[in-house]
Amino acid sequence: MSAKELLTPQELSALTGLSVRTLADRRYRGLPPAYLKPANSRIVLYRQTDVVTWINPTAKDNNDEK
């Protein structure tokens, strides 16, 4: 897994529009997206694949409304 496949909370916040605090609250509550926290570290990272899996089910296709 390369570093480019991982997002920081700040990067995910910019991507989703959710605040870093909201992302922290979601982690606390056990809500998606899944995240990684290396042992003995305060660093939080999100896999891009997990973020896409989390976002995709909520995406709407404009063709669905016809």
Secondary structure as a PSIPRED ss2 file (coil, helix, strand):
# PSIPRED VFORMAT (PSIPRED V4.0)

   1 M C   1.000  0.000  0.000
   2 S C   1.000  0.000  0.000
   3 A H   0.000  1.000  0.000
   4 K H   0.000  1.000  0.000
   5 E H   0.000  1.000  0.000
   6 L E   0.000  0.000  1.000
   7 L E   0.000  0.000  1.000
   8 T C   1.000  0.000  0.000
   9 P H   0.000  1.000  0.000
  10 Q H   0.000  1.000  0.000
  11 E H   0.000  1.000  0.000
  12 L H   0.000  1.000  0.000
  13 S H   0.000  1.000  0.000
  14 A H   0.000  1.000  0.000
  15 L H   0.000  1.000  0.000
  16 T H   0.000  1.000  0.000
  17 G C   1.000  0.000  0.000
  18 L C   1.000  0.000  0.000
  19 S C   1.000  0.000  0.000
  20 V H   0.000  1.000  0.000
  21 R H   0.000  1.000  0.000
  22 T H   0.000  1.000  0.000
  23 L H   0.000  1.000  0.000
  24 A H   0.000  1.000  0.000
  25 D H   0.000  1.000  0.000
  26 R H   0.000  1.000  0.000
  27 R H   0.000  1.000  0.000
  28 Y H   0.000  1.000  0.000
  29 R H   0.000  1.000  0.000
  30 G C   1.000  0.000  0.000
  31 L C   1.000  0.000  0.000
  32 P C   1.000  0.000  0.000
  33 P C   1.000  0.000  0.000
  34 A C   1.000  0.000  0.000
  35 Y C   1.000  0.000  0.000
  36 L E   0.000  0.000  1.000
  37 K C   1.000  0.000  0.000
  38 P C   1.000  0.000  0.000
  39 A C   1.000  0.000  0.000
  40 N C   1.000  0.000  0.000
  41 S C   1.000  0.000  0.000
  42 R C   1.000  0.000  0.000
  43 I C   1.000  0.000  0.000
  44 V C   1.000  0.000  0.000
  45 L E   0.000  0.000  1.000
  46 Y E   0.000  0.000  1.000
  47 R E   0.000  0.000  1.000
  48 Q H   0.000  1.000  0.000
  49 T H   0.000  1.000  0.000
  50 D H   0.000  1.000  0.000
  51 V H   0.000  1.000  0.000
  52 V H   0.000  1.000  0.000
  53 T H   0.000  1.000  0.000
  54 W H   0.000  1.000  0.000
  55 I H   0.000  1.000  0.000
  56 N H   0.000  1.000  0.000
  57 P H   0.000  1.000  0.000
  58 T H   0.000  1.000  0.000
  59 A C   1.000  0.000  0.000
  60 K C   1.000  0.000  0.000
  61 D C   1.000  0.000  0.000
  62 N H   0.000  1.000  0.000
  63 N H   0.000  1.000  0.000
  64 D H   0.000  1.000  0.000
  65 E H   0.000  1.000  0.000
  66 K C   1.000  0.000  0.000
